Amino acid sequence: MTTTERTTSNGTRRTVWLVAAAIVLALAAAFILRQRAQQSGPESASASAQSQSRTATGADGDRSARGRSGAGGADRVVPVLVIPAARRDVPIHVEGLGTVTAFKTVNVRTQVDGRLDRVAFKEGQPVKRGDLLAQVDSRPFTIQLHTAQAALARDQAQLQGAELNLRRYEAVVAQKLIPQQQVDDQRALTEQLKGTIRSDQAQIENAELQLAYARITSPIDGVTGIRLVDQGNVVHAGDPGGIVVVTQLDPIAVLFTLPQDDLPRVVRAQSGGPPVVEILPRDGDKPLAKGELALIDNQINQNTATLRLKAVFPNPEHLLWPNQFVKARLQLEVRKGVLVVPAAAVQRGPQGTFVYTVGPDEKAVVKAVQVDTVTGGEALLAGGLEAGDKVIVEGQNQLRPGARVSVRQPGADATAEARTGGSGGKRGAGGKRVK
């Protein structure tokens, strides 16, 4: 055997041994894994069974809990606030924003020139017509009066002498002792002196008037404002500021606007007498005063398409003040015996407007209603309910048809809030809204 053949034979035997060793190792590894699998099999199956059992139990528990929860939701009692539907007389109003205006306003000025000797009023003081407000130095006008009176006395004495001479001339002219022209001249002088006396009397009246003007009085009943000039200043009739502004506050006027579309209804309301107007603060519903509509302006504002109206109100407590912004509520008519529910009770759905009522079995019942008008937080119904039906005005958002309800007794504040559509209930929708 050559060296090459021996080398080849040794390599072949080495390869065979390596392959055989690998097979043995593989078989041993497979045997060990099989033994471990057989030992852990029962424990894994048991754990798997327990896990499946727990899963099934949890699912059944969840279904049972859901079932119990569903049964509890169906039986849950919803507390609600109820107000019966009623038939009564309801006034229909329209509202507009307005401004309080003094019934009369006078800027008191001096009508004569002179020094202001006295200021006789206090700022904000109520005054009556004729009360003294200020006094201008009257001495120059007193002098003018005395001068005019002296001239009158002089001219009256001259007139008496002229009349006496005229009677003498008329007595002797018949005897042809004096010419007729002399008599005529004396008669003309007498008439001239009579004219002079009338002029003197006018001068006296003018002086007396200047004296009256020097005493500045209130021309109206009202309240004084801020003093515009102080005592000691020289005032003139042409001064632009004046002395004080006097405003009449009782009665007082309010100018307010409405859309031009409301004009026909306002005219119809006015045809039956002056409509009632209430004044309210802009952020409240408690009336400040109640008066009457005085006039409708004779033209419509083209820029805003609004109509201006004026109402007059008694204001003894001075609750209204000039330039105050207010809300005016004009009563157009009174609907007699209409069915009324709070506007907060009216809801809107796919089929139209409806309300929730409480049935005899203390369950929620849905009733479709026809809303005619919504005014002042109340809905006037044209049909769908009867007087006395228990209408739910609070708690509707938790209801469904057939839900059990528990009626709670409202307090006075809660009832008023529900009637006016307050925050306690949902705001109703539907029907034509007239404020």
Secondary structure by P-SEA (a helix, b strand, c coil): ccaaaaaaaaaaaaaaaaaaaaaaaaaaaaaaaaaaaaaaaaaaaaaaaaaaaaaaaaaaaaaaaaaaaaaaaaabbbbbccccccbbbbbbbbbbbbbbbbccccccccccccccccccccccccccccccccccccaaaaaaaaaaaaaaaaaaaaaaaaaaaaaaaaaacccccccaaaaaaaaaaaaaaaaaaaaaaaaaaaaaaaaaaabbbbcccccccccccccccccccccccccbbbbbcccbbbbbbccccaaaaaaaaacccbbbbbbbccccccccbbbbbccccccccccccbbbbbbbbbcccccccccbbbbbbbbcccccccccccccccccccccbbbbbbccccbbbbbbbbbccccccbbbbcccccccccccccccccccccbbbbbbbbcaaaaaaaaaccccccccccccccc
